[in-house]
Amino acid sequence: MRELIVTANAPASTSPVSVATRGNGLVFVSGQMPRDPSSGHIVEGGEAQARLSMQHCLEILRAAGSGPSKVMMTWVYVTDLSVKHAVNTVFRETFGDQPPARNLVEVRDIGEGALVEISLIALA
């Protein structure tokens, strides 16, 4: 059975998608934009964007009863590979010496001037 995850601790999606779903022992977190929850605007800078996108993912995981130690796979989309170092810094801080699997892909555009978007799958 599929359950929709909602939380007031991360911005709601501006697209017609759930921020996350849980089912069969897994949590699927939709791509999280680096949107400031209070203003709704994309924050400036690669590291700030990576940090905020990850923070949104972690808040959604908490709402689903999961956490960073249960993350199995992540997808990171960047519009400039120079942001990879900032993403790596955030991953080291978040996951320590036991990071999940990850794909990092450079894309032409994420939208709204964002440099980073992160999505993931975790154990529930």
DSSP file with accessible surface (Angstrom, degrees, kcal/mol):
  #  RESIDUE AA STRUCTURE BP1 BP2  ACC     N-H-->O    O-->H-N    N-H-->O    O-->H-N    TCO  KAPPA ALPHA  PHI   PSI    X-CA   Y-CA   Z-CA
    1    1 A M              0   0  218      0, 0.0     2,-0.4     0, 0.0    23,-0.4   0.000 360.0 360.0 360.0 140.6    0.0    0.0    0.0
    2    2 A R        -     0   0  174     21,-0.1     2,-0.4    22,-0.1    21,-0.2  -0.793 360.0-167.9 -98.5 133.5    1.3    3.5   -0.9
    3    3 A E  E     -A   22   0A  92     19,-2.7    19,-2.6    -2,-0.4     2,-0.3  -0.968  17.7-132.2-121.0 133.2    1.2    6.3    1.7
    4    4 A L  E     -A   21   0A  89     -2,-0.4     2,-0.5    17,-0.2    17,-0.2  -0.674  19.1-142.8 -82.4 137.4    1.7    9.9    0.9
    5    5 A I  E     +A   20   0A   6     15,-2.8    15,-0.7    -2,-0.3    14,-0.4  -0.866  21.6 178.4-102.6 131.8    4.2   11.7    3.2
    6    6 A V        +     0   0  123     -2,-0.5     2,-0.3    57,-0.2     6,-0.0  -0.965   4.0 169.3-130.2 148.5    3.5   15.3    4.2
    7    7 A T    >   -     0   0   34     -2,-0.3     3,-0.6     3,-0.2    53,-0.1  -0.968  35.0-146.7-155.1 145.2    5.4   17.7    6.5
    8    8 A A  T 3  S+     0   0  104     -2,-0.3     4,-0.1     1,-0.2    -1,-0.0   0.485  93.3  77.9 -85.4  -4.1    5.3   21.4    7.3
    9    9 A N  T 3  S+     0   0  101     50,-0.1    -1,-0.2     2,-0.1    50,-0.1   0.362  96.2  42.3 -90.3   4.2    9.1   21.2    7.8
   10   10 A A  S <  S-     0   0    8     -3,-0.6    -3,-0.2    49,-0.1     9,-0.1  -0.984  99.0 -90.6-143.7 149.2    9.9   21.2    4.1
   11   11 A P        -     0   0   22      0, 0.0    22,-0.1     0, 0.0     2,-0.1  -0.297  42.7-114.6 -61.1 141.8    8.4   23.3    1.2
   12   12 A A        -     0   0   79      1,-0.1     2,-0.1    25,-0.1     6,-0.1  -0.395  41.7 -93.4 -68.2 153.5    5.5   21.8   -0.6
   13   13 A S        -     0   0   48      4,-0.3    -1,-0.1     1,-0.1     6,-0.1  -0.422  19.5-150.5 -68.7 144.6    6.1   20.9   -4.2
   14   14 A T  S    S+     0   0  103     -2,-0.1    -1,-0.1    -3,-0.1    -2,-0.0   0.444  82.6  70.3 -90.7  -2.6    5.1   23.5   -6.8
   15   15 A S  S    S-     0   0   69      2,-0.1     2,-2.5     3,-0.0    -2,-0.1  -0.712 105.3 -94.6-106.5 165.0    4.5   20.6   -9.2
   16   16 A P  S    S+     0   0  137      0, 0.0     2,-0.3     0, 0.0    -2,-0.1  -0.343  90.0 103.0 -79.6  63.2    1.6   18.2   -9.0
   17   17 A V  S    S-     0   0   81     -2,-2.5    -4,-0.3    13,-0.0     2,-0.2  -0.952  74.2-107.8-137.2 159.1    3.6   15.5   -7.1
   18   18 A S        -     0   0   38     -2,-0.3    12,-0.2     1,-0.1     3,-0.1  -0.620  24.3-129.6 -81.0 148.0    3.9   14.3   -3.5
   19   19 A V  S    S-     0   0   18    -14,-0.4    11,-2.4     1,-0.3     2,-0.3   0.838  87.8 -12.8 -67.3 -28.3    7.1   15.3   -1.6
   20   20 A A  E     -AB   5  29A   1    -15,-0.7   -15,-2.8     9,-0.2     2,-0.3  -0.978  57.7-153.0-164.5 158.0    7.4   11.7   -0.7
   21   21 A T  E     -AB   4  28A  29      7,-1.8     7,-3.0    -2,-0.3     2,-0.4  -0.950  10.5-154.1-131.6 152.7    5.7    8.3   -0.7
   22   22 A R  E     +AB   3  27A  57    -19,-2.6   -19,-2.7    -2,-0.3     2,-0.3  -0.993  28.6 136.5-127.7 138.2    6.2    5.3    1.6
   23   23 A G  E >   + B   0  26A  18      3,-2.4     3,-2.1    -2,-0.4   -21,-0.1  -0.923  58.9  14.0-174.3 148.7    5.4    1.7    0.8
   24   24 A N  T 3  S-     0   0  164    -23,-0.4     3,-0.1     1,-0.3   -22,-0.1   0.824 129.6 -52.5  52.1  36.7    6.8   -1.8    1.0
   25   25 A G  T 3  S+     0   0   45      1,-0.2    99,-2.5    98,-0.1     2,-0.3   0.568 117.4 102.7  81.6   9.0    9.5   -0.7    3.5
   26   26 A L  E <   -BC  23 123A  54     -3,-2.1    -3,-2.4    97,-0.3     2,-0.4  -0.919  56.5-148.8-126.6 153.8   10.8    2.1    1.4
   27   27 A V  E     -BC  22 122A   0     95,-3.3    95,-2.5    -2,-0.3     2,-0.6  -0.985  10.4-161.0-119.4 129.0   10.6    5.9    1.3
   28   28 A F  E     -BC  21 121A  81     -7,-3.0    -7,-1.8    -2,-0.4     2,-0.6  -0.944   6.8-162.5-112.7 111.7   10.8    7.7   -2.0
   29   29 A V  E     -BC  20 120A   6     91,-2.8    91,-1.5    -2,-0.6    -9,-0.2  -0.847  15.6-132.4 -99.7 123.4   11.6   11.4   -1.7
   30   30 A S  E     -     0   0A  42    -11,-2.4    88,-0.1    -2,-0.6    90,-0.0  -0.227  47.0 -67.3 -65.1 161.5   10.9   13.6   -4.7
   31   31 A G  E     -     0   0A  25     88,-0.1     2,-0.6     1,-0.1    88,-0.3  -0.265  53.3-145.0 -54.1 128.2   13.5   16.0   -6.0
   32   32 A Q  E     - C   0 118A  12     86,-3.0    86,-1.4    -3,-0.1    25,-0.1  -0.889   6.5-150.7-106.3 120.0   14.0   18.8   -3.5
   33   33 A M        -     0   0   29     -2,-0.6     2,-2.2    84,-0.2    84,-0.1  -0.511  30.0-108.6 -80.8 154.9   14.8   22.3   -4.7
   34   34 A P        +     0   0    0      0, 0.0     9,-2.3     0, 0.0     2,-0.5  -0.318  62.6 156.5 -82.6  60.2   16.9   24.6   -2.6
   35   35 A R  B     -F   42   0B  25     -2,-2.2     7,-0.3     7,-0.2     6,-0.1  -0.752  47.7-123.1 -94.3 125.9   13.8   26.8   -1.8
   36   36 A D     >  -     0   0   48      5,-3.4     4,-2.8    -2,-0.5     5,-0.2  -0.521  20.2-142.7 -63.8 122.8   13.8   28.9    1.3
   37   37 A P  T  4 S+     0   0   79      0, 0.0    -1,-0.2     0, 0.0   -25,-0.1   0.820  94.9  45.5 -63.1 -29.6   10.7   27.7    3.2
   38   38 A S  T  4 S+     0   0  114      1,-0.1    -2,-0.0     3,-0.1    -3,-0.0   0.900 126.5  25.1 -82.8 -38.6    9.8   31.2    4.5
   39   39 A S  T  4 S-     0   0   63      2,-0.2    -1,-0.1     0, 0.0     3,-0.1   0.711  91.1-133.9 -97.0 -25.1   10.3   33.2    1.3
   40   40 A G     <  +     0   0   30     -4,-2.8     2,-0.2     1,-0.3    -2,-0.0   0.431  64.2 125.9  84.0  -0.8    9.7   30.5   -1.3
   41   41 A H        -     0   0  132     -5,-0.2    -5,-3.4    -6,-0.1     2,-0.3  -0.580  69.6-104.9 -92.4 154.9   12.8   31.7   -3.2
   42   42 A I  B     -F   35   0B  23     -7,-0.3    -7,-0.2    70,-0.2    -1,-0.1  -0.598  41.2-123.0 -74.0 130.3   15.8   29.7   -4.3
   43   43 A V        -     0   0   34     -9,-2.3     2,-0.3    -2,-0.3    -1,-0.1  -0.334  27.2-106.9 -73.3 160.2   18.8   30.5   -2.1
   44   44 A E  S    S+     0   0  172      4,-0.1     4,-0.2    70,-0.1    -1,-0.1  -0.615  73.7  35.3 -89.6 146.1   22.0   31.8   -3.6
   45   45 A G  S  > S-     0   0   37     -2,-0.3     4,-2.4     3,-0.1     5,-0.2   0.397  76.4-101.9  92.2 140.8   25.2   29.7   -3.9
   46   46 A G  H  > S+     0   0   17      2,-0.2     4,-2.7     1,-0.2     5,-0.2   0.900 117.6  44.5 -61.6 -47.7   26.1   26.1   -4.7
   47   47 A E  H  > S+     0   0   85      2,-0.2     4,-2.8     1,-0.2     5,-0.2   0.932 114.1  49.7 -67.6 -42.1   26.9   25.0   -1.1
   48   48 A A  H  > S+     0   0   46      1,-0.2     4,-2.5     2,-0.2     5,-0.2   0.908 113.2  48.2 -61.9 -38.4   23.9   26.8    0.4
   49   49 A Q  H  X S+     0   0    6     -4,-2.4     4,-2.7     2,-0.2     5,-0.2   0.931 112.4  47.1 -68.6 -43.8   21.7   25.1   -2.3
   50   50 A A  H  X S+     0   0    0     -4,-2.7     4,-2.3     1,-0.2     5,-0.2   0.931 114.1  48.7 -61.8 -43.8   23.2   21.7   -1.7
   51   51 A R  H  X S+     0   0   86     -4,-2.8     4,-2.5    -5,-0.2    -2,-0.2   0.925 114.0  44.8 -62.7 -45.0   22.8   22.1    2.1
   52   52 A L  H  X S+     0   0   20     -4,-2.5     4,-2.5    -5,-0.2    -2,-0.2   0.912 111.8  51.5 -71.2 -40.3   19.2   23.3    1.9
   53   53 A S  H  X S+     0   0    0     -4,-2.7     4,-2.0     1,-0.2    -1,-0.2   0.933 113.3  45.9 -60.0 -44.0   18.1   20.6   -0.6
   54   54 A M  H  X S+     0   0    2     -4,-2.3     4,-2.7    -5,-0.2    -2,-0.2   0.911 109.5  54.9 -65.0 -41.5   19.6   17.9    1.6
   55   55 A Q  H  X S+     0   0   93     -4,-2.5     4,-2.4     1,-0.2    -2,-0.2   0.917 107.4  49.9 -58.4 -43.7   18.0   19.5    4.7
   56   56 A H  H  X S+     0   0    1     -4,-2.5     4,-2.2     1,-0.2    -1,-0.2   0.927 110.0  50.9 -60.3 -45.1   14.6   19.3    3.0
   57   57 A C  H  X S+     0   0    0     -4,-2.0     4,-2.5     1,-0.2    -2,-0.2   0.926 110.9  48.5 -58.2 -44.4   15.2   15.6    2.1
   58   58 A L  H  X S+     0   0   21     -4,-2.7     4,-2.4     2,-0.2    -1,-0.2   0.885 109.5  51.6 -66.8 -38.0   16.1   14.9    5.8
   59   59 A E  H  X S+     0   0   46     -4,-2.4     4,-2.0     2,-0.2    -1,-0.2   0.908 111.1  48.4 -64.3 -39.2   13.0   16.6    7.1
   60   60 A I  H  X S+     0   0    0     -4,-2.2     4,-1.4     2,-0.2    -2,-0.2   0.919 109.9  52.0 -67.5 -41.4   10.9   14.6    4.8
   61   61 A L  H  <>S+     0   0    0     -4,-2.5     5,-3.0     1,-0.2     3,-0.4   0.920 108.0  51.7 -59.6 -44.0   12.6   11.4    5.9
   62   62 A R  H ><5S+     0   0  129     -4,-2.4     3,-1.7     1,-0.2    -1,-0.2   0.915 106.8  53.2 -58.5 -42.8   12.0   12.3    9.5
   63   63 A A  H 3<5S+     0   0   46     -4,-2.0    -1,-0.2     1,-0.3    -2,-0.2   0.805 109.2  50.2 -62.9 -26.9    8.3   12.8    8.7
   64   64 A A  T 3<5S-     0   0    1     -4,-1.4    -1,-0.3    -3,-0.4    -2,-0.2   0.388 122.5-106.4 -90.7   1.2    8.3    9.3    7.2
   65   65 A G  T < 5S+     0   0   53     -3,-1.7    -3,-0.2    -4,-0.3     2,-0.2   0.716  87.5 103.3  81.4  21.5    9.9    7.8   10.2
   66   66 A S      < -     0   0   14     -5,-3.0    -1,-0.3    -6,-0.2    58,-0.1  -0.453  47.7-167.0-119.6-168.6   13.3    7.3    8.5
   67   67 A G    >   -     0   0   11     56,-0.4     3,-1.9    -2,-0.2     4,-0.3  -0.978  42.7 -72.5-171.0-179.9   16.6    9.1    8.6
   68   68 A P  G >  S+     0   0   46      0, 0.0     3,-1.4     0, 0.0    -1,-0.0   0.808 120.1  61.1 -61.0 -31.5   20.0    9.6    7.0
   69   69 A S  G 3  S+     0   0  116      1,-0.2    26,-0.0    53,-0.0    -3,-0.0   0.657 103.7  52.8 -70.9 -11.0   21.4    6.2    8.1
   70   70 A K  G <  S+     0   0   79     -3,-1.9    53,-2.6    53,-0.1     2,-0.3   0.391  77.4 121.0-103.4   2.2   18.7    4.5    6.1
   71   71 A V  E <   +D  122   0A  11     -3,-1.4    51,-0.3    -4,-0.3     3,-0.1  -0.519  31.9 174.5 -71.8 127.9   19.3    6.3    2.8
   72   72 A M  E     +     0   0A 101     49,-2.6    29,-1.7     1,-0.3     2,-0.3   0.787  61.8  11.8-101.2 -38.7   20.1    3.7    0.1
   73   73 A M  E     -De 121 101A  40     48,-1.9    48,-2.5    27,-0.2     2,-0.3  -0.999  58.9-169.4-148.1 139.6   20.3    5.8   -3.1
   74   74 A T  E     -De 120 102A   0     27,-1.5    29,-2.0    -2,-0.3     2,-0.4  -0.952   8.9-156.1-129.0 151.7   20.5    9.5   -4.0
   75   75 A W  E     -De 119 103A  69     44,-2.8    44,-2.4    -2,-0.3     2,-0.5  -0.999  11.7-170.5-124.3 127.7   20.2   11.4   -7.3
   76   76 A V  E     -De 118 104A   1     27,-2.9    29,-2.7    -2,-0.4     2,-0.5  -0.982   3.0-165.7-121.4 126.5   21.8   14.8   -7.5
   77   77 A Y  E     +De 117 105A  75     40,-2.8    40,-1.8    -2,-0.5     2,-0.3  -0.946  11.6 177.7-111.4 128.9   21.2   17.1  -10.4
   78   78 A V  E     -De 116 106A   0     27,-2.4    29,-2.9    -2,-0.5    38,-0.2  -0.955  30.0-149.7-128.8 149.4   23.5   20.1  -10.9
   79   79 A T  S    S+     0   0   35     36,-1.5     2,-0.3    -2,-0.3    37,-0.1   0.498  92.6  32.0 -94.5  -3.5   23.5   22.7  -13.7
   80   80 A D  S >  S-     0   0   75     35,-0.4     3,-2.2     1,-0.1    -1,-0.3  -0.919  70.5-143.3-153.2 121.3   27.3   23.2  -13.3
   81   81 A L  G >  S+     0   0   85     -2,-0.3     3,-1.8     1,-0.3     4,-0.3   0.673  94.7  79.2 -63.5 -13.6   29.8   20.5  -12.3
   82   82 A S  G >  S+     0   0   88      1,-0.3     3,-0.5     2,-0.2     4,-0.4   0.724  84.7  64.1 -65.3 -15.6   31.8   23.0  -10.3
   83   83 A V  G <> S+     0   0   10     -3,-2.2     4,-2.3     1,-0.2     3,-0.4   0.633  76.8  89.9 -80.1 -11.3   29.1   22.6   -7.7
   84   84 A K  H <> S+     0   0   98     -3,-1.8     4,-2.9     1,-0.2    -1,-0.2   0.870  81.6  55.4 -56.2 -40.6   30.2   18.9   -7.2
   85   85 A H  H <> S+     0   0  132     -3,-0.5     4,-2.2    -4,-0.3    -1,-0.2   0.929 108.8  47.5 -59.6 -43.2   32.7   19.9   -4.5
   86   86 A A  H  > S+     0   0   12     -3,-0.4     4,-2.2    -4,-0.4    -2,-0.2   0.910 111.6  50.6 -64.4 -41.3   30.0   21.6   -2.5
   87   87 A V  H  X S+     0   0    0     -4,-2.3     4,-2.7     1,-0.2    -2,-0.2   0.935 109.2  51.4 -61.9 -44.0   27.7   18.6   -2.9
   88   88 A N  H  X S+     0   0   37     -4,-2.9     4,-2.6     1,-0.2    -2,-0.2   0.900 107.9  52.7 -60.9 -39.6   30.5   16.3   -1.7
   89   89 A T  H  X S+     0   0   28     -4,-2.2     4,-2.3     2,-0.2    -1,-0.2   0.944 110.9  46.3 -60.4 -47.0   31.0   18.5    1.4
   90   90 A V  H  X S+     0   0    2     -4,-2.2     4,-2.4     1,-0.2    -2,-0.2   0.908 111.9  51.5 -64.7 -39.6   27.3   18.2    2.3
   91   91 A F  H  X S+     0   0   11     -4,-2.7     4,-3.1     2,-0.2     5,-0.4   0.917 109.5  49.6 -64.5 -42.0   27.3   14.5    1.7
   92   92 A R  H  X S+     0   0  153     -4,-2.6     4,-1.8     1,-0.2    -1,-0.2   0.919 113.8  45.9 -61.7 -43.9   30.4   14.0    4.0
   93   93 A E  H  < S+     0   0  115     -4,-2.3    -1,-0.2    -5,-0.2    -2,-0.2   0.874 119.7  40.8 -65.7 -37.6   28.7   16.1    6.7
   94   94 A T  H  < S+     0   0   35     -4,-2.4    -2,-0.2    -5,-0.2    -3,-0.2   0.905 130.8  20.7 -79.0 -43.5   25.4   14.2    6.3
   95   95 A F  H >< S-     0   0   21     -4,-3.1     3,-1.7     1,-0.2    -3,-0.2   0.497  83.6-162.7-111.4  -7.0   26.5   10.6    5.8
   96   96 A G  T 3<  -     0   0   44     -4,-1.8    -1,-0.2    -5,-0.4    -2,-0.1  -0.281  67.9 -19.7  61.3-137.8   30.0   10.5    7.3
   97   97 A D  T 3  S+     0   0  149      1,-0.2    -1,-0.2     2,-0.0    -5,-0.1   0.296 133.6  62.6 -91.9  10.8   32.1    7.5    6.2
   98   98 A Q  S <  S+     0   0  163     -3,-1.7    -1,-0.2    -6,-0.1    -2,-0.1  -0.466  71.1 170.9-130.0  64.0   29.0    5.4    5.2
   99   99 A P        -     0   0   79      0, 0.0     3,-0.1     0, 0.0     2,-0.1  -0.307  31.4-115.1 -72.6 156.6   27.4    7.3    2.3
  100  100 A P        -     0   0   21      0, 0.0   -27,-0.2     0, 0.0   -28,-0.1  -0.274  44.2 -78.4 -77.0 173.3   24.7    5.9    0.2
  101  101 A A  E     -e   73   0A  56    -29,-1.7   -27,-1.5   -30,-0.1     2,-0.3  -0.367  58.3-167.9 -65.0 153.3   25.0    5.1   -3.5
  102  102 A R  E     -e   74   0A  67    -29,-0.2     2,-0.4    -3,-0.1   -27,-0.2  -0.994  26.8-159.2-151.6 141.5   24.7    8.3   -5.6
  103  103 A N  E     -e   75   0A  79    -29,-2.0   -27,-2.9    -2,-0.3     2,-0.5  -0.979  14.3-170.1-110.5 134.0   24.3    9.5   -9.1
  104  104 A L  E     +e   76   0A  38     -2,-0.4     2,-0.4   -29,-0.2   -27,-0.2  -0.993  11.4 179.1-125.0 121.5   25.4   13.0   -9.8
  105  105 A V  E     -e   77   0A  68    -29,-2.7   -27,-2.4    -2,-0.5     2,-0.5  -0.979  26.4-133.9-129.4 134.0   24.4   14.3  -13.3
  106  106 A E  E     -e   78   0A 102     -2,-0.4     2,-0.3   -29,-0.2   -27,-0.2  -0.745  31.3-176.8 -83.7 130.5   24.9   17.7  -14.9
  107  107 A V        -     0   0   42    -29,-2.9     3,-0.1    -2,-0.5   -30,-0.0  -0.847  34.7-120.5-124.0 162.4   21.7   18.9  -16.6
  108  108 A R  S    S-     0   0  231     -2,-0.3     2,-0.3     1,-0.3    -1,-0.1   0.912  91.2  -1.3 -69.4 -42.8   21.0   22.0  -18.6
  109  109 A D        -     0   0   99      1,-0.1    -1,-0.3   -31,-0.1     6,-0.1  -0.984  41.1-179.0-155.0 136.5   18.3   23.5  -16.3
  110  110 A I        -     0   0   30      4,-0.5     2,-0.1    -2,-0.3    -1,-0.1   0.686  60.7-103.1-101.2 -31.5   16.6   22.5  -13.1
  111  111 A G  S >  S+     0   0   17      3,-0.3     3,-2.2   -78,-0.0    -1,-0.1  -0.202  91.1  38.8 118.6 146.2   14.3   25.6  -13.0
  112  112 A E  T 3  S-     0   0  115      1,-0.3   -70,-0.2    -2,-0.1    -3,-0.0   0.704 125.6 -66.0  58.8  22.8   14.1   28.9  -11.3
  113  113 A G  T 3  S+     0   0   60      1,-0.2    -1,-0.3     2,-0.0     2,-0.1   0.566  88.8 157.4  79.6   8.4   17.9   29.4  -11.4
  114  114 A A    <   -     0   0    1     -3,-2.2    -4,-0.5     1,-0.1    -3,-0.3  -0.377  30.7-166.9 -67.6 144.6   18.6   26.5   -9.1
  115  115 A L  S    S+     0   0   48      1,-0.2   -36,-1.5   -70,-0.1   -35,-0.4   0.604  71.2  36.9 -99.2 -22.2   22.0   24.8   -9.3
  116  116 A V  E     + D   0  78A   0    -38,-0.2     2,-0.3   -37,-0.1   -38,-0.2  -0.991  51.2 174.6-138.8 142.1   21.2   21.7   -7.3
  117  117 A E  E     - D   0  77A  47    -40,-1.8   -40,-2.8    -2,-0.3     2,-0.4  -0.977  14.0-164.4-143.3 137.0   18.3   19.3   -6.8
  118  118 A I  E     +CD  32  76A   1    -86,-1.4   -86,-3.0    -2,-0.3     2,-0.3  -0.980  11.1 171.4-126.7 135.3   18.4   16.1   -4.7
  119  119 A S  E     + D   0  75A  18    -44,-2.4   -44,-2.8    -2,-0.4     2,-0.3  -0.913  12.0 176.2-131.9 163.5   16.1   13.1   -4.5
  120  120 A L  E     -CD  29  74A   2    -91,-1.5   -91,-2.8    -2,-0.3     2,-0.4  -0.988  28.5-133.5-160.6 166.5   16.5    9.8   -2.7
  121  121 A I  E     +CD  28  73A  40    -48,-2.5   -49,-2.6    -2,-0.3   -48,-1.9  -0.994  31.7 172.6-126.0 134.2   15.2    6.4   -1.7
  122  122 A A  E     -CD  27  71A   0    -95,-2.5   -95,-3.3    -2,-0.4   -51,-0.3  -0.926  38.7 -95.5-135.9 161.6   15.6    5.2    1.9
  123  123 A L  E      C   26   0A  76    -53,-2.6   -56,-0.4    -2,-0.3   -97,-0.3  -0.547 360.0 360.0 -70.9 144.2   14.5    2.4    4.1
  124  124 A A              0   0   40    -99,-2.5   -59,-0.1    -2,-0.2   -58,-0.1  -0.279 360.0 360.0 -74.3 360.0   11.3    3.3    6.0
